Amino acid sequence: MRSFACSFLLLAACSQSFTSEGDASLPMPDASSTIADAGVDAGRTTPRSTCTLEAGASFLEGCFCRSPLVARGDYVYVQAQALHVLSREDLTEVNRVDERPSAQGGLALVGENHLVSAVDFEEPPLRVYALDDPTEPRFVVGFGSDTHGAITTFGDDLLVTRLQGETATLVLYDLSRPSVPRERFAVPLEGNPLTIALSETRVFVIETFGLPRDRSTLRVLDRDGVERGRLDLETAPFDAAALWRAPDLYLSGFGAAVTRIGFEGDDPYVAATTGASEGLGGALAFVDDLVVGGYPFGVFEAPSLRPLEVAVDRGSAQNLVVAGETLYASSGGNVTELRLACE
């Protein structure tokens, strides 16, 4: 039996359906059914079937915010009323810096030793911190303009959405020299950005369209900002997550608890779905060969997306981060650990 940890935020929403459309898409399975093989994933002799949850430590700094978080070494960093430094051992606060609350914001690790914090209220919206002393994040540089939404990183690259009035732009920065951020490209978006992801060679953005938003599109770009493929999606959930795990992209929301997107060259297609969502998508994370999260919260074997039975109320986490075989989750200023054991 392996144990690790996670947390979830209970949410409620109406049910939505999910189908694919457009030239770039392929027919997808019915999202209400499980697309999975009853066999055993590689490396195991018997299939896992059930999981149990046990509550662990928690930290609360109440705010109307998403509370993005990351983990590095013995510490968890969360952005709520400030940039909080928490001990992984018991989630007690050991320091706080950058006293700038942010309703949306973002937090991401860059390279081996730097942290990027994004806020949606003040200039500059993006700040880089060095973690030479992990308990004392040291301000390095502020950059960017306008309001920034989602942010994500891969290696030394930082992907962000930049918002100005009713227009949105997808921007990729090179932070190989953290004190001198370099803009690699800025691509205008056709709709409103919902979620983004980044891989070694690809950039992913899902945009929503309509008022109220009734459809969305996954666009695939290369590292120069040139579009290489797209997949039109019928629905646009209230919230969603995108997570790259080579060679596929995993999504939450869009009518399924989790959707796996495969690629033929650069053209995306729906490879598998599991469960049915209700217009929401919770955060996703990987622990070994297991995908955890989505909405409703679940545990699934990858890449088949075979669900494991979990004793947990329907809900989701806004943010999930993995440290070793431990998961931490946050929302509304709250960071929580739940031990999840599967057998």
Secondary structure, DSSP 8 states (H G I E B T S, - for coil): -EEEE---B----------EESTT------TTS----SS--TT-SS---EEEEEEEEEEE---SS---EEEETTEEEEESSSEEEEETTT--EEEEE-----SS-EEEEETTTEEEEE-SSSSSSEEEEE-SSTTS-EEEEEE--SEEEEEEEETTEEEEEEEETTEEEEEEEE-SSTTS-EEEEEEE-SSEEEEEEE-SSEEEEEEEETTTT-EEEEEEEETTS-EEEEEEES---SS-EEEEETTEEEEEETTEEEEEEEEETTEEEEEEEES--SS----EEEETTEEEETTTTEEEETTTTEEEEE---S-B-SEEEEETTEEEEEETTEEEEEEEEE-
